[in-house]
Amino acid sequence: MEEKQAVLLCGSTEEEMGNGFVWRHLPQAPVEGGLLAAGLCFYQGDLVTVSLRVGDAGSGSVGWENWTEAEERECVRRTGKWLRGLGYKPGNHRWCEISLGYDPGSGSGGAVVRFHQ
């Protein structure tokens, strides 16, 4: 996928990083009792990374106001379960590498899909 195609995705928002990278954040979508948040990262127009996290559908919050480390770790568990249900385990695959975890530096958890170039 190229960035010019992602611009057409309904409700996506752009975050220009100023270094050749651009993030497109997609609207949240319900999946298996949670809310899927997805971000597409492009470098010079080409998709390089996808960020995925399945948050608590009952929280109603998308910001940091109700953040807890316990909830972020639960988000990692939900995201991993959702991905495995789709047949995608964390690890190196023919076309990408999928990592799953909690990053204490950023305070966020979920999955990252990095495409092989």
Sequence and secondary structure as in RCSB ss.txt:
>XXXX:A:sequence
MEEKQAVLLCGSTEEEMGNGFVWRHLPQAPVEGGLLAAGLCFYQGDLVTVSLRVGDAGSGSVGWENWTEAEEREC
VRRTGKWLRGLGYKPGNHRWCEISLGYDPGSGSGGAVVRFHQ
>XXXX:A:secstr
 BHHHHTTSTT EEEE SSSEEEEE   EEETTEEEEEEEEEETTEEEEEEEEEEETTT   SSTT  HHHHHHH
HHHHHHHHHHTT  SEE SSEEEEEEEETTTTEEEEEEEE  
